[in-house]
Amino acid sequence: MENNDSIIFRSGLSMGGIVLLALLSMISSVFIAESSKGDAAAINLAGSLRMQSYRIATRLQPSNSVTDRLQAVDREIGKFEHRLGQLWQTGVISSSSGDPRHQTLQRIASSWRDSLKPALQTLAAGASPATAYLDQVDDFVAQLDAFVKLLEQDTEAKMLLLRLVPGIALFMTLVLIFAAMHQLHSNVVTPLRDLVELARRARRGDLTVRASHVGNDELGVLGHAFNLMAADLSAMYAELEARVEQQTQALRISNRSLELLYHTARRLGETALDEAAYRALLAEVEKLTGIESVTLCLMHPTTGQTLQMFSARPHSAAIPSFCYRPDCAACQGDGTTHPLTANAEVFSVPVKDQDQQFGVLIVRNPGLDSVTAWQLPLLEAVARHIAATLRANEQTEHRRRLELLEERNAIARELHDSLAQALSYLKIQVSRLQNRLSGAAITPETWAIVAELREGLNNAYRQLRELITAFRLKMEHSRLEDSLVETAREFSHRGQLPVTVDHVGWHCILNPNEQIHIMQIIREALNNAVKHAQARHISIRLREQDQGEAVIDIRDDGVGLPASPERENHFGLHIMRERAEDLGGVLRLASPPHGGTQVQLRFVPAAGRNAATTIDSEAHHAR
């Protein structure tokens, strides 16, 4: 133990500081009092010099004889110089030339020596009148007043210092006393009270208590010894508790497994399967299993192509670093649980129901040799729950699709039985009108009106037939790509030209309404290309841009757009634009530099909009 850490040493140091402050206060008071010695004499001498100056002036009055007056003046000059010399000898005036009192007294002595005294001596010799002295005496006395003022200010400053030093010493003494009491409370009272409390808690069986005061003083050494004793006892009890923990671990695992399966079934059954639901589910899986990262990769049940990936992490971290999307053969495997890395840190758990695989759970647990024996079966059970829910949703979606098609077929029948028949009747009537007018003498303008009427009816009838065909369109496939391939085959056969479909990199998820709108826009564009473009080849390309935006390009190598495409194909383009607006997107028509026509549809699917909204909302709450 070092002496400067001892409580006794620090207490003695505080007492010594108090005594030292008292001594300093007394010594400084004595010193200031000694330095004030002579100040009163200097002030009196300076005042007497003022009086002596005026006495010399009174001696110059013509009331006495000239001889007496000159003798009196000589005596007064002697007294004045004697007192001026005494003033220098008091010791109050510093010898430093920078002292204002020294400078002022020097000016007084110079004024006396150079001005007043020569004036008096000249008067004595009869060379000048008394007014030479009297004109200067007032200024001289003003200098003496300024000197007296400086002496008074210096004396007052010393008195103030004499009062201030004891006050400061008293304040510092109080501060030191307060610091000593605080130190006593912090280093003695509080540690001692804590040690007593810790001893009581240890006696009641709480061996986790530790003394916080473990310094090098007496109580710190005692606290360190207490900590060693408590640590030894705690180790003994911890060994016993570990044995109990091993026996209850299996029960905890069972409870966590049941809790996870219950929450999984409840979440999948109560909420819609959107990104927020998947992320919440995966977060719960990670929390209850203790696995660091679980990623859900949804694939198409038929093609195995990746559709979406979800993770409990932020959206940017949803795709694992080892993922080679869309090549998912490694993760799919043979439809069974298998490791993806040599050290078995990453596992692929199939999301499978009745031999139909909807995706995989990618389980990553770095730092461990493998997923533990109880975690893997639990993850497989969660994957089966997800697959069963996806299968049920798929069947529900299929039923909705059939209901929608039945409703559209009913509308098509109504259009065919009502509006189509009315247009057919009007076409017949126009033909009869043309036949009736063929032999009559009518103007060319009338014939033009009749021709436009017939052309308008033909266009309306053709558009109605296309609309009925679109309503009767059967979406037998759940994927847009498969339906497009069949449509391309249909128009290729109709127009006797190749129609190709490119959907590499397309992962958008579309609802039935979006698929029907897209199919009708594409069919209208293909119909225009086949009938009017004189094309030799037509291509359809599906792409997925950033932020989930879907881009669909229909291009041909035909004659390109006319000067006013809206005028020549008014109904078709209008309907296409309306459908694009219903999708929340934009339809653009262009003639590329190399020729032909390009029809481009850009929109964000509803699933992508919901995902973006969820991510933005979660980012806002995180902030």
C-alpha positions as CSV (number, residue, x, y, z in Angstrom):
1,M,0.0,0.0,0.0
2,E,1.4,3.4,-1.0
3,N,1.3,6.2,1.6
4,N,-0.5,8.6,-0.6
5,D,-3.4,6.2,-1.0
6,S,-4.0,5.9,2.7
7,I,-7.1,7.4,4.2
8,I,-5.1,8.7,7.2
9,F,-2.5,10.4,4.8
10,R,-5.2,12.1,2.8
11,S,-7.0,13.3,5.9
12,G,-3.8,14.7,7.3
13,L,-3.1,16.4,4.0
14,S,-6.5,18.2,4.2
15,M,-5.8,19.4,7.7
16,G,-2.4,20.6,6.7
17,G,-3.9,22.6,3.9
18,I,-6.3,24.3,6.3
19,V,-3.4,25.3,8.6
20,L,-1.3,26.5,5.6
21,L,-4.1,28.8,4.4
22,A,-4.5,30.3,7.9
23,L,-0.7,31.0,8.1
24,L,-0.7,32.5,4.6
25,S,-3.6,34.8,5.5
26,M,-1.8,36.0,8.7
27,I,1.5,36.5,6.9
28,S,-0.1,38.4,4.0
29,S,-1.9,40.7,6.4
30,V,1.3,41.5,8.3
31,F,3.1,42.2,5.0
32,I,0.3,44.5,3.7
33,A,0.3,46.4,7.0
34,E,4.0,46.8,6.9
35,S,3.9,48.0,3.3
36,S,1.3,50.7,4.3
37,K,3.7,52.1,6.9
38,G,4.6,55.7,6.0
39,D,1.6,56.3,3.7
40,A,0.0,58.7,6.2
41,A,3.3,60.6,6.7
42,A,3.7,61.0,2.9
43,I,0.1,62.3,2.6
44,N,0.8,64.8,5.4
45,L,4.0,66.0,3.9
46,A,2.4,66.4,0.5
47,G,-0.4,68.4,2.1
48,S,2.1,70.6,3.9
49,L,3.8,71.3,0.6
50,R,0.5,72.7,-0.7
51,M,0.3,74.8,2.5
52,Q,3.9,75.9,2.1
53,S,3.3,77.0,-1.5
54,Y,0.5,79.4,-0.4
55,R,2.5,80.6,2.7
56,I,5.3,81.7,0.3
57,A,2.6,83.5,-1.7
58,T,1.4,85.4,1.4
59,R,4.9,86.4,2.2
60,L,5.1,88.2,-1.0
61,Q,2.3,90.6,-0.1
62,P,3.5,94.3,0.3
63,S,2.3,94.6,3.9
64,N,5.9,94.2,5.3
65,S,9.1,95.8,4.4
66,V,11.0,94.5,1.4
67,T,13.9,93.2,3.6
68,D,11.6,91.3,5.9
69,R,9.6,90.0,3.0
70,L,12.7,88.6,1.3
71,Q,14.0,87.0,4.5
72,A,10.6,85.3,5.1
73,V,10.6,84.0,1.5
74,D,14.1,82.6,2.0
75,R,13.0,80.8,5.2
76,E,9.9,79.4,3.5
77,I,11.9,78.2,0.5
78,G,14.2,76.3,2.9
79,K,11.2,74.7,4.7
80,F,9.7,73.8,1.3
81,E,12.9,72.0,0.1
82,H,13.3,70.3,3.5
83,R,9.8,68.9,3.4
84,L,10.3,67.9,-0.3
85,G,13.4,66.0,0.7
86,Q,11.6,64.3,3.6
87,L,8.9,63.2,1.1
88,W,11.5,61.3,-0.9
89,Q,13.0,59.8,2.3
90,T,9.7,58.3,3.6
91,G,10.2,55.2,1.4
92,V,6.6,55.3,0.2
93,I,7.7,56.5,-3.2
94,S,9.1,53.7,-5.4
95,S,12.5,54.3,-7.0
96,S,11.1,52.8,-10.2
97,S,10.6,55.3,-13.0
98,G,7.4,53.5,-14.1
99,D,5.6,54.2,-10.8
100,P,2.9,57.0,-11.4
101,R,3.7,58.5,-7.9
102,H,7.4,58.6,-8.7
103,Q,6.7,60.3,-12.0
104,T,4.3,62.8,-10.5
105,L,6.7,63.7,-7.7
106,Q,9.5,64.1,-10.3
107,R,7.3,66.6,-12.2
108,I,6.6,68.5,-8.9
109,A,10.3,68.7,-8.1
110,S,11.1,69.8,-11.6
111,S,8.4,72.5,-11.5
112,W,9.8,73.8,-8.2
113,R,13.4,73.6,-9.3
114,D,12.9,75.0,-12.8
115,S,10.0,77.5,-12.5
116,L,8.9,78.5,-9.0
117,K,12.2,78.6,-7.2
118,P,13.9,80.7,-10.0
119,A,11.0,83.1,-10.0
120,L,11.5,83.6,-6.2
121,Q,15.2,84.0,-6.6
122,T,14.7,86.6,-9.3
123,L,12.2,88.4,-7.1
124,A,14.8,88.5,-4.4
125,A,17.3,90.1,-6.7
126,G,14.7,92.7,-7.7
127,A,14.7,91.7,-11.3
128,S,11.0,90.7,-11.5
129,P,7.7,91.4,-9.7
130,A,5.9,88.9,-7.5
131,T,3.3,88.1,-10.1
132,A,5.8,85.7,-11.8
133,Y,5.4,83.4,-8.8
134,L,1.8,83.9,-8.1
135,D,0.8,83.1,-11.7
136,Q,2.4,79.6,-11.4
137,V,1.5,78.6,-7.9
138,D,-2.1,77.5,-8.7
139,D,-0.8,75.0,-11.3
140,F,1.8,73.8,-8.9
141,V,-0.7,73.2,-6.2
142,A,-2.9,71.3,-8.7
143,Q,0.1,69.0,-9.3
144,L,0.4,68.5,-5.5
145,D,-3.3,67.7,-5.3
146,A,-2.9,65.0,-8.0
147,F,0.1,63.6,-6.1
148,V,-2.0,63.5,-2.9
149,K,-4.8,61.7,-4.8
150,L,-2.4,59.0,-6.0
151,L,-1.1,58.5,-2.5
152,E,-4.7,58.1,-1.2
153,Q,-5.6,55.6,-4.0
154,D,-2.5,53.5,-3.2
155,T,-3.4,53.5,0.4
156,E,-7.0,52.5,-0.4
157,A,-5.8,49.7,-2.6
158,K,-3.7,48.3,0.2
159,M,-6.6,48.5,2.6
160,L,-8.8,46.7,0.1
161,L,-6.2,44.0,-0.4
162,L,-5.9,43.7,3.4
163,R,-9.7,43.0,3.5
164,L,-9.6,40.7,0.4
165,V,-6.8,38.3,1.4
166,P,-8.4,37.1,4.6
167,G,-11.7,36.8,2.8
168,I,-10.1,34.6,0.1
169,A,-8.3,32.6,2.7
170,L,-11.5,32.0,4.6
171,F,-13.3,31.0,1.4
172,M,-10.5,28.6,0.3
173,T,-10.5,27.2,3.9
174,L,-14.3,26.5,3.6
175,V,-13.8,24.9,0.2
176,L,-11.0,22.7,1.6
177,I,-13.2,21.7,4.5
178,F,-16.0,20.8,2.2
179,A,-13.6,18.8,0.0
180,A,-12.3,17.0,3.0
181,M,-15.8,16.2,4.1
182,H,-16.7,15.0,0.6
183,Q,-13.6,12.8,0.5
184,L,-14.4,11.4,3.9
185,H,-17.9,10.6,2.7
186,S,-16.8,9.1,-0.6
187,N,-13.8,7.1,0.7
188,V,-14.9,6.1,4.1
189,V,-18.6,6.5,4.8
190,T,-19.9,5.2,1.5
191,P,-17.5,2.2,1.0
192,L,-18.1,1.2,4.6
193,R,-21.8,1.4,4.2
194,D,-21.6,-0.6,0.9
195,L,-19.5,-3.3,2.6
196,V,-22.0,-3.7,5.3
197,E,-24.9,-3.9,2.8
198,L,-22.9,-6.4,0.6
199,A,-22.3,-8.6,3.7
200,R,-26.0,-8.7,4.4
201,R,-26.9,-9.6,0.8
202,A,-24.2,-12.3,0.7
203,R,-25.6,-13.8,3.9
204,R,-29.0,-14.0,2.2
205,G,-27.5,-16.0,-0.7
206,D,-26.8,-13.3,-3.3
207,L,-23.2,-14.1,-4.3
208,T,-23.2,-11.9,-7.4
209,V,-22.6,-8.8,-5.3
210,R,-19.2,-7.1,-5.7
211,A,-17.6,-4.2,-3.9
212,S,-17.2,-1.3,-6.2
213,H,-14.5,0.3,-4.0
214,V,-11.3,-1.7,-4.6
215,G,-8.6,1.0,-4.4
216,N,-5.3,0.9,-2.6
217,D,-6.6,2.4,0.7
218,E,-7.6,0.4,3.7
219,L,-11.2,0.0,2.8
220,G,-10.3,-0.8,-0.9
221,V,-8.1,-3.7,0.2
222,L,-11.0,-5.0,2.4
223,G,-13.4,-4.7,-0.6
224,H,-11.0,-6.6,-2.9
225,A,-10.8,-9.4,-0.3
226,F,-14.6,-9.5,-0.1
227,N,-14.8,-9.8,-4.0
228,L,-12.4,-12.7,-4.0
229,M,-14.4,-14.5,-1.4
230,A,-17.7,-13.9,-3.2
231,A,-16.2,-15.0,-6.6
232,D,-15.1,-18.3,-5.1
233,L,-18.5,-18.9,-3.6
234,S,-20.2,-17.9,-6.8
235,A,-18.1,-20.4,-8.8
236,M,-19.2,-23.2,-6.6
237,Y,-22.9,-22.3,-6.9
238,A,-22.5,-21.8,-10.7
239,E,-21.3,-25.3,-11.1
240,L,-24.4,-26.6,-9.4
241,E,-26.7,-24.3,-11.4
242,A,-25.1,-25.5,-14.7
243,R,-26.1,-29.0,-13.9
244,V,-29.7,-27.8,-13.4
245,E,-29.6,-25.8,-16.6
246,Q,-28.5,-28.8,-18.7
247,Q,-31.6,-30.7,-17.4
248,T,-34.0,-27.9,-18.3
249,Q,-32.5,-27.1,-21.7
250,A,-34.4,-29.8,-23.5
251,L,-37.7,-28.4,-22.0
252,R,-36.8,-24.9,-23.2
253,I,-36.2,-26.2,-26.8
254,S,-39.5,-28.0,-26.8
255,N,-41.3,-24.9,-25.6
256,R,-39.6,-22.7,-28.2
257,S,-40.4,-25.2,-31.0
258,L,-44.1,-25.2,-30.0
259,E,-44.2,-21.4,-29.8
260,L,-42.6,-21.0,-33.2
261,L,-44.9,-23.4,-34.9
262,Y,-47.9,-21.8,-33.2
263,H,-46.9,-18.3,-34.3
264,T,-46.1,-19.4,-37.8
265,A,-49.5,-21.0,-38.3
266,R,-51.2,-18.0,-36.8
267,R,-49.3,-15.5,-38.9
268,L,-49.7,-17.4,-42.1
269,G,-53.4,-17.9,-41.5
270,E,-54.3,-14.3,-40.3
271,T,-52.3,-12.0,-42.5
272,A,-51.8,-11.6,-46.3
273,L,-48.5,-13.0,-47.6
274,D,-46.8,-9.8,-48.5
275,E,-43.2,-8.7,-47.9
276,A,-44.0,-7.3,-44.4
277,A,-45.6,-10.6,-43.4
278,Y,-42.7,-12.6,-44.7
279,R,-40.1,-10.4,-43.0
280,A,-42.0,-10.5,-39.7
281,L,-42.2,-14.3,-39.9
282,L,-38.5,-14.7,-40.7
283,A,-37.6,-12.3,-37.9
284,E,-39.6,-14.5,-35.5
285,V,-37.9,-17.7,-36.8
286,E,-34.4,-16.1,-36.3
287,K,-35.4,-14.9,-32.8
288,L,-36.8,-18.2,-31.6
289,T,-34.2,-20.5,-33.2
290,G,-31.2,-18.4,-32.5
291,I,-30.0,-18.6,-36.1
292,E,-28.3,-15.6,-37.5
293,S,-29.8,-15.4,-40.9
294,V,-32.9,-17.0,-42.6
295,T,-33.7,-16.1,-46.2
296,L,-36.9,-17.2,-48.0
297,C,-36.5,-17.7,-51.7
298,L,-39.7,-18.2,-53.6
299,M,-39.5,-19.9,-57.0
300,H,-42.0,-20.9,-59.7
301,P,-43.3,-24.4,-59.0
302,T,-42.9,-25.4,-62.6
303,T,-39.8,-23.7,-64.0
304,G,-37.9,-23.3,-60.7
305,Q,-37.2,-19.7,-61.6
306,T,-36.7,-17.3,-58.7
307,L,-39.6,-15.0,-58.1
308,Q,-38.9,-13.1,-54.9
309,M,-36.5,-13.2,-52.0
310,F,-37.3,-12.1,-48.4
311,S,-35.2,-11.6,-45.3
312,A,-35.6,-10.2,-41.9
313,R,-32.7,-7.9,-42.7
314,P,-33.1,-4.6,-44.6
315,H,-34.1,-5.0,-48.3
316,S,-30.5,-4.5,-49.6
317,A,-29.4,-7.5,-47.5
318,A,-32.1,-9.9,-48.6
319,I,-30.0,-11.7,-51.2
320,P,-27.2,-13.7,-49.7
321,S,-23.7,-13.2,-51.1
322,F,-23.5,-16.8,-52.4
323,C,-26.7,-16.5,-54.3
324,Y,-26.4,-16.9,-58.1
325,R,-29.9,-15.9,-59.1
326,P,-31.6,-16.9,-61.3
327,D,-29.5,-20.1,-61.4
328,C,-31.1,-21.8,-58.4
329,A,-30.2,-25.4,-59.1
330,A,-27.7,-25.5,-56.1
331,C,-30.3,-24.3,-53.6
332,Q,-33.1,-26.5,-55.0
333,G,-31.0,-29.7,-55.1
334,D,-33.2,-32.8,-55.1
335,G,-35.9,-31.3,-53.0
336,T,-34.4,-32.3,-49.7
337,T,-32.6,-30.5,-47.0
338,H,-28.9,-30.3,-47.8
339,P,-25.8,-28.1,-47.0
340,L,-24.7,-25.5,-49.5
341,T,-21.2,-24.9,-48.2
342,A,-18.4,-27.3,-47.3
343,N,-18.3,-26.3,-43.7
344,A,-22.1,-26.7,-43.4
345,E,-22.6,-23.1,-42.3
346,V,-25.3,-22.7,-44.9
347,F,-28.3,-25.0,-45.4
348,S,-31.1,-25.2,-47.9
349,V,-34.5,-26.3,-46.6
350,P,-37.1,-27.0,-49.3
351,V,-40.5,-25.1,-49.1
352,K,-42.4,-28.1,-50.4
353,D,-46.0,-29.5,-50.2
354,Q,-47.2,-32.6,-51.9
355,D,-44.2,-32.9,-54.2
356,Q,-44.7,-29.3,-55.3
357,Q,-41.7,-27.1,-54.4
358,F,-42.4,-23.4,-54.0
359,G,-38.9,-22.3,-52.9
360,V,-36.3,-22.8,-50.2
361,L,-35.3,-21.5,-46.8
362,I,-31.6,-20.5,-46.9
363,V,-30.3,-20.9,-43.4
364,R,-27.0,-19.3,-42.5
365,N,-25.3,-19.7,-39.1
366,P,-21.7,-18.5,-39.4
367,G,-19.2,-19.5,-36.7
368,L,-20.9,-22.9,-36.1
369,D,-20.0,-26.2,-37.5
370,S,-23.6,-27.0,-38.4
371,V,-27.2,-26.2,-37.6
372,T,-28.1,-28.0,-34.3
373,A,-30.1,-31.2,-34.3
374,W,-33.2,-29.5,-32.9
375,Q,-33.2,-26.5,-35.2
376,L,-33.2,-28.3,-38.5
377,P,-36.5,-30.3,-38.0
378,L,-38.1,-27.1,-36.7
379,L,-37.1,-25.2,-39.8
380,E,-38.4,-28.0,-42.0
381,A,-41.7,-27.8,-40.2
382,V,-41.9,-24.0,-40.8
383,A,-41.1,-24.5,-44.4
384,R,-43.9,-27.0,-44.8
385,H,-46.3,-24.5,-43.2
386,I,-45.3,-21.9,-45.7
387,A,-45.6,-24.3,-48.6
388,A,-49.1,-25.4,-47.5
389,T,-50.2,-21.7,-47.2
390,L,-48.7,-20.9,-50.7
391,R,-50.5,-23.9,-52.2
392,A,-53.8,-22.9,-50.6
393,N,-53.3,-19.3,-51.9
394,E,-52.5,-20.6,-55.3
395,Q,-55.7,-22.6,-55.4
396,T,-57.7,-19.6,-54.2
397,E,-56.0,-17.5,-56.9
398,H,-56.9,-20.1,-59.5
399,R,-60.6,-20.0,-58.4
400,R,-60.6,-16.2,-58.6
401,R,-59.1,-16.4,-62.1
402,L,-61.8,-18.8,-63.2
403,E,-64.5,-16.6,-61.8
404,L,-63.0,-13.5,-63.5
405,L,-62.9,-15.4,-66.9
406,E,-66.5,-16.5,-66.5
407,E,-67.6,-13.0,-65.8
408,R,-65.7,-11.7,-68.8
409,N,-67.2,-14.4,-71.0
410,A,-70.7,-13.3,-69.8
411,I,-69.9,-9.7,-70.7
412,A,-68.6,-10.9,-74.2
413,R,-71.9,-12.7,-74.8
414,E,-73.9,-9.7,-73.8
415,L,-71.8,-7.5,-76.2
416,H,-72.2,-10.0,-79.0
417,D,-76.0,-10.4,-78.5
418,S,-76.7,-6.6,-78.2
419,L,-74.1,-4.2,-79.6
420,A,-72.7,-6.5,-82.2
421,Q,-76.2,-7.2,-83.6
422,A,-77.0,-3.5,-83.7
423,L,-73.7,-2.7,-85.5
424,S,-74.4,-5.4,-88.0
425,Y,-77.9,-4.0,-88.6
426,L,-76.4,-0.5,-89.2
427,K,-73.8,-1.9,-91.7
428,I,-76.7,-3.5,-93.6
429,Q,-78.6,-0.2,-93.6
430,V,-75.6,1.7,-94.8
431,S,-75.1,-0.8,-97.7
432,R,-78.8,-0.3,-98.6
433,L,-78.3,3.4,-98.5
434,Q,-75.3,3.2,-100.9
435,N,-77.3,1.0,-103.3
436,R,-80.3,3.4,-103.2
437,L,-78.0,6.4,-103.9
438,S,-76.0,4.7,-106.6
439,G,-78.4,5.7,-109.3
440,A,-79.2,9.2,-108.0
441,A,-77.4,12.3,-108.9
442,I,-75.7,13.3,-105.6
443,T,-72.6,15.4,-105.0
444,P,-69.2,14.0,-104.3
445,E,-69.3,15.4,-100.7
446,T,-72.4,13.3,-100.0
447,W,-70.6,10.2,-101.3
448,A,-67.6,11.1,-99.1
449,I,-69.9,11.3,-96.0
450,V,-71.5,8.0,-96.8
451,A,-68.0,6.4,-97.3
452,E,-66.8,7.8,-93.9
453,L,-70.0,6.5,-92.3
454,R,-69.4,3.1,-93.7
455,E,-65.7,3.1,-92.7
456,G,-66.6,4.3,-89.2
457,L,-69.1,1.4,-88.8
458,N,-66.6,-1.1,-90.1
459,N,-63.9,0.2,-87.6
460,A,-66.4,0.1,-84.7
461,Y,-67.5,-3.4,-85.7
462,R,-63.9,-4.5,-85.9
463,Q,-63.0,-3.0,-82.5
464,L,-66.0,-4.6,-81.0
465,R,-65.0,-8.0,-82.4
466,E,-61.5,-7.5,-81.0
467,L,-63.0,-6.5,-77.6
468,I,-65.2,-9.6,-77.6
469,T,-62.2,-11.7,-78.5
470,A,-60.2,-10.1,-75.6
471,F,-63.0,-10.7,-73.2
472,R,-63.1,-14.3,-74.3
473,L,-59.4,-14.6,-73.8
474,K,-58.6,-17.5,-71.6
475,M,-55.7,-17.2,-69.2
476,E,-55.1,-20.9,-68.8
477,H,-51.6,-20.3,-67.4
478,S,-50.7,-18.6,-64.2
479,R,-47.6,-17.1,-65.7
480,L,-47.7,-14.2,-68.2
481,E,-44.7,-15.7,-70.1
482,D,-46.6,-18.9,-70.9
483,S,-49.6,-17.0,-72.1
484,L,-47.5,-14.8,-74.3
485,V,-45.8,-17.7,-75.9
486,E,-49.2,-19.1,-77.0
487,T,-50.3,-15.6,-78.2
488,A,-47.1,-15.2,-80.2
489,R,-47.8,-18.6,-81.8
490,E,-51.3,-17.5,-82.6
491,F,-50.3,-14.2,-84.3
492,S,-47.4,-15.9,-86.0
493,H,-49.8,-18.3,-87.7
494,R,-52.3,-15.5,-88.5
495,G,-49.7,-13.1,-90.0
496,Q,-47.4,-15.7,-91.5
497,L,-44.3,-14.1,-89.8
498,P,-42.1,-15.0,-86.9
499,V,-43.2,-13.5,-83.5
500,T,-40.6,-14.1,-80.7
501,V,-40.9,-13.6,-76.9
502,D,-37.9,-12.8,-74.7
503,H,-38.5,-12.9,-71.0
504,V,-35.0,-13.4,-69.6
505,G,-34.6,-11.5,-66.3
506,W,-38.4,-11.1,-65.8
507,H,-39.4,-11.8,-62.2
508,C,-42.4,-9.6,-61.7
509,I,-45.4,-11.0,-59.9
510,L,-48.7,-10.0,-61.5
511,N,-52.3,-10.4,-60.3
512,P,-54.9,-11.7,-62.8
513,N,-56.2,-8.2,-63.6
514,E,-52.8,-7.0,-64.5
515,Q,-52.1,-10.0,-66.7
516,I,-55.4,-9.5,-68.6
517,H,-54.6,-5.8,-69.2
518,I,-51.1,-6.6,-70.4
519,M,-52.3,-9.4,-72.7
520,Q,-55.0,-7.1,-74.3
521,I,-52.4,-4.3,-74.9
522,I,-50.0,-6.8,-76.4
523,R,-52.7,-8.4,-78.6
524,E,-53.8,-5.0,-79.8
525,A,-50.2,-4.0,-80.7
526,L,-49.7,-7.4,-82.5
527,N,-53.0,-7.0,-84.3
528,N,-51.9,-3.5,-85.6
529,A,-48.5,-4.8,-86.6
530,V,-49.9,-7.7,-88.5
531,K,-52.6,-5.7,-90.3
532,H,-50.9,-2.3,-91.0
533,A,-47.1,-2.5,-90.4
534,Q,-46.2,-4.9,-93.3
535,A,-43.6,-6.3,-90.9
536,R,-41.4,-9.3,-91.5
537,H,-40.6,-9.9,-87.8
538,I,-42.2,-9.0,-84.5
539,S,-40.5,-9.3,-81.1
540,I,-41.9,-9.1,-77.5
541,R,-39.5,-8.4,-74.7
542,L,-40.2,-8.4,-71.0
543,R,-37.8,-6.7,-68.6
544,E,-37.7,-5.9,-64.9
545,Q,-36.0,-2.5,-64.1
546,D,-34.8,-1.1,-60.8
547,Q,-37.4,-0.5,-58.0
548,G,-39.5,-3.4,-59.5
549,E,-40.6,-1.5,-62.6
550,A,-42.0,-3.7,-65.4
551,V,-41.1,-2.8,-69.0
552,I,-42.7,-4.5,-72.0
553,D,-41.5,-3.7,-75.6
554,I,-43.3,-4.8,-78.8
555,R,-41.2,-4.0,-81.9
556,D,-41.6,-4.7,-85.6
557,D,-39.6,-4.0,-88.7
558,G,-42.4,-2.7,-90.7
559,V,-43.2,0.7,-92.3
560,G,-43.3,2.6,-89.0
561,L,-45.9,4.9,-87.6
562,P,-48.0,7.1,-89.9
563,A,-48.1,10.9,-89.5
564,S,-51.2,10.7,-87.3
565,P,-51.5,7.2,-85.7
566,E,-54.2,8.3,-83.3
567,R,-56.4,9.4,-86.3
568,E,-56.0,6.2,-88.3
569,N,-56.3,3.8,-85.3
570,H,-58.3,6.0,-83.0
571,F,-60.2,3.3,-81.0
572,G,-57.3,0.8,-80.6
573,L,-54.7,3.3,-79.3
574,H,-57.3,5.0,-77.0
575,I,-58.1,1.7,-75.4
576,M,-54.4,0.7,-75.1
577,R,-53.7,4.0,-73.3
578,E,-56.7,3.6,-71.0
579,R,-55.5,0.1,-70.0
580,A,-52.0,1.5,-69.4
581,E,-53.4,4.2,-67.1
582,D,-55.5,1.5,-65.2
583,L,-52.2,-0.3,-64.6
584,G,-50.7,3.0,-63.2
585,G,-48.2,3.1,-66.1
586,V,-47.4,4.8,-69.3
587,L,-47.7,3.7,-73.0
588,R,-45.3,5.1,-75.5
589,L,-45.3,4.8,-79.3
590,A,-42.1,5.5,-81.3
591,S,-40.4,4.9,-84.6
592,P,-36.8,3.8,-84.0
593,P,-34.0,5.2,-86.3
594,H,-33.6,1.8,-88.0
595,G,-37.2,1.7,-88.9
596,G,-40.3,-0.1,-87.7
597,T,-42.5,0.6,-84.7
598,Q,-41.9,0.3,-81.0
599,V,-44.8,0.1,-78.5
600,Q,-43.5,0.3,-74.9
601,L,-45.5,-0.2,-71.7
602,R,-43.9,0.8,-68.3
603,F,-45.6,0.3,-64.9
604,V,-44.9,-0.9,-61.4
605,P,-47.0,-4.0,-60.5
606,A,-49.2,-3.8,-57.4
607,A,-46.9,-6.3,-55.5
608,G,-43.9,-4.1,-56.2
609,R,-45.8,-1.0,-55.0
610,N,-46.8,-2.7,-51.8
611,A,-43.2,-3.9,-51.1
612,A,-41.8,-0.4,-51.7
613,T,-44.4,1.1,-49.4
614,T,-43.5,-1.4,-46.7
615,I,-39.7,-0.7,-47.0
616,D,-40.2,3.0,-46.9
617,S,-42.5,2.7,-43.8
618,E,-40.0,0.6,-42.0
619,A,-37.1,3.0,-42.9
620,H,-39.2,5.9,-41.5
621,H,-39.8,4.1,-38.2
622,A,-36.1,3.2,-38.0
623,R,-35.2,6.8,-38.2
